[in-house]
Amino acid sequence: MICQAFSPSLSLQRYVYGYQLRHFTFEDGQKLPFKPYAARAEQTLCFYPRGYEVVEHPFGNQEFKRPRSTVTGQYTERTNRHLAAPDFIVILVHFLPGVLHRITGIPYFELTNTFVDAEAIFGKEIRMVNERLNSTGGYQEMFEIIETYLLSLVRCTRADEQAIDRVAQFIIDHPENSTILEKARESFFSVRHFERKFKERMGISPKVYSNVARMNKAFRLKYNNLEKD
């Protein structure tokens, strides 16, 4: 089992804050596990070189099979992730706030608590990336393939970074600071305009985003303390 975080190359650090690799292998006939995932303030491009997973929404009693690559929106609720193959690899590309909106032009509230097949957005190019990922067995080569693709992707970014993106990152880093939202609202023409633009780029309202970031930080602190005990 491998669950490891990696940093992006210098040329991508304005867009990507990190990668996560997960590789699980199970014996034939072994019961495949699932894992509950709390909501996190993040926007992610997911690649599945091997296997796939089923996302369960326990409160809505719904399950969705994920395709080979997905653009994942902002979740506000817990989900259960079920592995559906004995050899499973996923590589998560975690973008900085607002970047996926800048790349795709999609209002991010359309993806809240859901995902979309990345091929429907990026077409044959990302299909070719998936084919190359599936044909290689080395992790380093997988990251090289993904980073080459990401560099071509960010060169086509449709819009520039905005102050709201930096506000969202500050909320992730300092969710306990309740004054940042008030200061950010005051810098806009109206509260309604600020909240509309924030939801367009982050998928949810500033208040909900702050709550998600705060709960996730508390969860991480508790989890890290359990590991030390």
C-alpha positions, 0 to 999 in steps of 0.5 A: 500500500502506498499513500504519498504526497508529492510537490509540483515542479517549480513551473507549476507551483502557481497552479498546483499545490500538490499531488497525491498517489495512492496504490493499493493491491489486494489478493484475489477474492479478498474483500475490497474496503471502502473509506469515508472521506470528509469534505475538504476545501479543494478542487481536484483533477483525478487520474485512475491508471488502474482500477476505478472507484465508486463514490457513495453519497450515504445521505442521498443513498446514491452511488456513482462510478468514476471514469478514468479521469475526473474533474471534481468539484467542491464537496460539502458532505462526507462520501464513502469511496469504494475500491472496485479492483484488486490493483488500484492506482489513483493520482490526485492533482490538487489545484490552487483555489480558482485555477480549475475555473480559470482553465475550464471557464465552468462556473464551479457551483455546477460541480458542487458535490459531484464530478464530471468526466474529464474527457468531456472537458479536455477531449482526446488530449486527456484520453491520450494521457490516460492511455500512457498512464495505463501503459507504464508501471513507474510512478516517476514516469506517471508524474512526468506524463501528468506534469507535461500535460498540465503545463500544456493545460495552464498555458491555455488558462482563460483568465488571470488570478483574482483576489478572491482566489488568494482569499480562498487560499488564506481561508484554507491556511488560516480557517480560524481567522474570521476577519478575512471574510469581512475584509474581503467583502469590504473590498467589493462593491457589494456583499452580494457581488463578492459572494456571487464571484466566490461561489462561481470560482469555489463552488460554494458560499464563503461561509460554507467554504470557511466551515469546510476548511475549519472542520477539515483542519480540526480533523487533520489535527486529530488524525495526526495526534492519534498517529503520535499516540 
